[in-house]
Amino acid sequence: MILLTGATGRVGSAAARALLNAGVPFRVLVRDETKLPLTDPLIDVITGDIGDPQSVRRALEGVERALLVMGNHPDQAALERQFATLAEQAGVAHLVKISSMEAAEDASAVLPLNHYETEQHIVASGMSWTFLRPNFYMQNMLMYAEAIKRGGSFALPLGAAFTAMVDTQDVGQVAAAVLSEDGHAGYIYELTGPDLMNFYEVAERLGGVIGYNVRYDEQPPEDFRATLERFIASRWQLDAVCELFAEIAAGSLAYRTETVQDLLGRAPIPIESFAQRFAAVFDGDGA
């Protein structure tokens, strides 16, 4: 049995859809079953919280392989390590973790450092493992869809830094492949999209799909922080996000890999396909 966490999120739901398309049965652990975007007899739904050891133990019964994916928040590292420990105790043979391309022992930002230290916790557990380290998610641009639609522009504190943006669908499909195939134990897979782009090019290519000019404005870090303060109440999370974006601005994501192509047998999704899929979000007419 395969267990998916995060199945109501973008990466987890993409993994679930890929497993369904391949006819592979699996289990999900979700807080709210009504938010699960898929229903099928192949899906065994366990309702519970990843922070509740009893829920996790129930979800892990009979599981051989599991996907660990969580959003960034102050308790993420502790909860992921608790999940890994419970998985080992339950006899899980293989754990796949969604990590960060910036995960490293010497990371200067707390989020990628937490990912790295959680990876080391999993390595020490005795389970076999695979770590998926994605680049900047294309879906992060959806946070700026309203600004693009309203004013034709978006602002980020990333200067002229390059990323190789990856679609969460690709990350989820890689996760499904790793969970359902043999031969991936002990690998760290860095996942990127097909193109290195700075955000001026991102704006140009988005605009080319949605049908009007989109402008990228280089935002001073202090202005970015002031904007985030209106939406993020946690000082820890505010500092963590600002640290992370400072690393990206310094070039931490400025490279691409062929890993998605190698694992899925097809090219990764380009930003034009992402923009077309979400055209109605960026432009009310869905043009």
N, C-alpha and C positions, 0 to 999 in steps of 0.2 A: 504494500500500500504506500502511496505517495501522499504526504501532507503539505498543503500550501498554507502559509500565513500570508496576510496582506492581499487576500483574494478580492477585496472590494476596491483596491487601489489599481493604479495603471499598470504597473509591472506584474503584480500578482494576477490580475484579471486577464492580462495577455497570456501569461503562462497557463492559466486555466483554460482559456479558449484553445490554445495550441494542443493541450493534452486531450481536450474533447475532440478536436478535429482528427487527432491520431487514434481515437478510440481507447484511450488509456483511462481507466478509472482512477479517481483520487478523492481525497478528503480535504475539506477546508475548515479552518478555525476562524470564525467571524463573530464579532460582537453583535451585529444586527443582520439577521438573515435577509431582511427586506432590501438591504443595500447590495446584496450579491447580484451582479449583472447577468448571471447565467443560471439556468435551471436545467437539470438533466438527470436521468437515473444513474449516470456514471458518477455523480457527485454525492459524496457522503458529507452532510453538513453537520458540524459540531458548533453549537452556539456557546461562546465563552470569551473570556478576555485573556490575551497573551500575558498579562500581568498577574493572572491568577494561577498558581501552580496546579491546583486541582483541575481547572479547565484544560491546561496544557497536557497534564498527564492523561486525561481522558482522550484528548485528540491524538496523542502519540501511541495509543494502544494498537499494536500490530503494524506500526509504520516502519518501513525499511529505509525510506528516503524522504527528506523534508526540505522545503524551501523556506528560508528565513529572510523576510523583507519587512522593514519597518520605516516609517517616516522619522525625520530628525526631530528629537525633542530631548529634554534634559535626562529622562530616564532610559533613553534608548539603549545605551551601552549595558546598563545593569540588566535590563529586560532581555536583551539578546543573549547575554552570557548565562542568565538563568535558564532561558529556553535551551541553549546548547547543553547545559548540564543535565537538564531533565531529559533531553533527547538521548544523551549517552546512557543515562540510567534506564531508559525505556528500551534500550537495545537498538536504536536507530543506527543503521550501518553507514549512511552517507548524508551529510548535511551540505546544502548549497546556500551560500550567503550572498545577498546583494550588498556589495561594499561600495567603495569609492575609488576612482582612478588615482586620487591623491593620497590614498592610504599609504602611510609610510611611518617608520619608526621616528624619523626626524620631521614629521609634518608640523608646521607652525600653527595650524588651525585645529581647534578641538574636535570638530566633526570627523575629518579624515584620520586624526590620531585615534579617536575612539574606534573607528572601523578597524584600523590596524591592530589595536590591542585586543579587540574582540576576535579578529582572525587568529591571533596567537593563542587566545583561550581555546578556540575550537581545535587548532592544531594539537594542543596539549591534551585534548580530551581523549584521544585515541580513536575517535571516529574518522572515517575517510571524509574528505571534504573537497569542495570546489568553490572558489571565490570569483564572483563576477564583479568586475570593476568598470562601471560605465563612465563615459564622458558626460558632459553637460546634456541634460535631457532637452530635446526639442519641446516637449510639453511644458517646460518652464516658461516658454514664450506665451502660453495661454494666460498667464498672470497679467500680461500687458496688452491683452486683446482689447479691453475696453478703451485704454489710452490710444491704441492704434486706430480703433474705430472712430473714436471721438475727435482725435486731433492729428491723426496720421503720423504719430511718432511714439517712440518709447525711449526711456532713459535708463542707463545702467552704469555702474562705476567701474567699467571694464576697459576703458580706454580703447586702444587698437588691438587688444589681446585676441588671439586666435583660439578657437575650440574646434573639435570635430564632433559636433552635436549628434546625438544618437536618439532614435525614436524609442520610446518605452515599449512599443510592440516588438521591436527587435530584441530588446533585453529580455522580455517575457518569453519570447519564442526560444531564445538561447537557453533560458532557465528550464523550459519544458524539455528541450533536447537533452540537456545534461542530466535531468532527473530521470528520464526514461531510457537512456542509453548507457552502456558500459564504456569504460575507457577514459573517464574524465576525472578520476580521483587524483588529488594532489596538484591540480592545475589552477593557476590564476589566469583568468581570461579578461583582458582589457578590451572593452567593447566601445567602438566609436561608429559614427556615421561615415559616409563616403567622402566627405570633403572637409578640409581645414578652412574655416571662415572666420574673419573678424565680424563684429556686429554691424558694421557698415554693409558688408555683403549679405548678412542675414536680412537686414532691412530691405535691401534691393531685391533679393530673391523672394521674400514674402510678398512684397508689393507687386512683383511680376505675376504672381498667381492670383492675388485678390483684386487686382485691377486698378490700384491707385498707388501713388508714391508713398512709401513709408520711410520715415527718417529716424536714424539712430542718433541720440544725443549722449555725448560723454558726460556722465554725471559725477560731480565731485563726491568722494566717499562720505563726507559729512552730510551732504544733501540726501544721499541714499539712506544713511542711518536715520536721519530725521523723518524720512518718509516711512521707513519700517516701524519706527516708534509709534506711529499711529495705528498699526495693525498687530504688533507683537508685544504682548504684555510682559513676557518673560525676559528679564535682563540677560539671562544665560543664553537664550535662543537668539536674542538680538546680537549679542557679541559674537556668537558662533557663526551666524550667517555673514556678518560683516567681515570676520576673519577669513571665511571661506572665499568670499568674493575678492578679497585682497590677494589671496593666493592665485585665483584665476587671472586677475589683472596682471599678475607678475609672470604669467605664462605657464602655470602648472598643467593646463589641459591642451597645450599647443602641439598635439601630435595625434596621429591616426594610426589605426591598425587594420589588418585584413581579417581579424578574428571572426566577425559576423559572417563574412563570406565563407570562411573556412568551415564554420560550424553549421551554417544553415544551407550552404550550397547555392546561395544567391547573394546579390549585392545588398548592402544595407539600404534602408529607406532614405531617399534624399529629402531635403527640406521642402522641395516642391510638392512631393506627395503628401507630406505632413500638412502643408498649408492648404492643399486642396481638400483633404479630409476634414479640416477644421475651418473651412472658408466661411461658413455661416457664423462662426464665433468671431472671426476677425472682421467680417463685413455682414451686416444685417441681412443683405439680400442673398447671401450664400454664393456670390459670384465667383 
